[in-house]
Amino acid sequence: MRVLLDACVSPQAKTELQIAGHEVTWAGEWAEDPGDPLILARASQEGRVLVTLDKDFAELGVMRNAPHCGIVRIVNFRASRQGRVCAEILARYAEELQQGGIITAEPGRVRIRQHST
């Protein structure tokens, strides 16, 4: 799966996701932060699921109907666990993400908001 990690996600997650077979870009390696709307637009243009800690991306996808290829928000996971959690979510919910789902993962809980057409 093609993935764009927001800069707030641990850089270790990039390595773990690559090992799991995903094609990953990490925004933390970019020269500057272009802002949430442009990050989401880039993920969409490149056909990437966006992984973030930030709830603003889900709001962009829902309230502003910004195009996206799926959004995963991970909440309250230590940096050392973010990559493993992302890999599990991407594997388990690939179909939902391919349909534009927005997934929020917290310890012990996963919520899925399906893309409405």
N, C-alpha and C positions, 0 to 999 in steps of 0.2 A: 504494500500500500504506500502511496505517496503521502508524506506527512510534512507539515510545517510546524515546528515547535516555536512558540512565543519565547521571547528573551527571558521571561520570568521562570521558565521551566529549566530545571537543572541541565547543564551541558552533558552530564553523565547519561541522561535519558537518550540523547542522540546516539551515543555509542551502543547502548543496550537495544534500541530499536533497530539499528543497522544490523546488529548481530542476529536479531530476530527476522531479518530479511526485508525490512522496510527501507524505502528511499527517503532519507530525512534531510531537511534543511532546518538549521537553527538560527532564528532571528538574532540571537546574541552575537553572531559572527558578522553581522552587517555593520557598515561604517556608522550608521545612525538609525535611530528608531523613527520610522516614518509615521507612526501613530496607528491606532487600532483600525480605523476604516481602511487604510491602505494595506495593512498587514492582511486583513481578511480578504480584500480584493486580490492581493497577490496569491494567496492560498487558493482562491477560487479560480483564478486565471491559469494556475499551474496544475489544477486538479488535485489539490492536496487537502487532506483533513487537517484542520487547525487544532493543535493541542495547546492549552493555556491554563493558567491558574485564575485568570481574570474573567469576572462575570460580564464585563462590558461586551465581549464578542457575542455571547448568546443574545444579549439585548439588541445588538446590531442585526443579527440574523432574524430575530423574531419581530421586534418593534419597527425596525426600518426595512425589513424584508430584504436585507443585503444578501446578494447571492453568495453561496458557500457550498463546499463539498463535504460538509459534516464538521461538527465542532465537538471537541472533547474538553471538558473542564474538569480538572482534578483538584480536589479540595482536601486540605488537611493531611497530606501525605508528606513525609520527610523527603528531602531531595534524594536520598539514597534509594527510595522506593518508587520514585516517579516513573522511571523507565520501565520497571517491571509492571506497574499498574497500567501504564499506557499500552504496553504490548498485550496485556490480557484484555483490555477494553477493545483494542483494534481487532484482535482475533475473534472475540466473542460477539461483537456487535458490528462486524464489517458490513453486513447487509443493511442495517439501519443507517449507518454512516453513508453508505453509497446512495441511499435515498434522501440524504440531506438531514439526517437526524442530528439532534443536539443532545449530547450525553453529559451528565454531571455525575462524577464518581467521587464518593466519599467513603471513608472506612465503613464497611458493612452496608453500604447503600449505593445503588445505581439508579438514576432517573433518566428516562429517555423522552424527549419531546420530538415527535415525528414532524417532518416538514409538511406544512399544510399547503395545498395547491389551490 
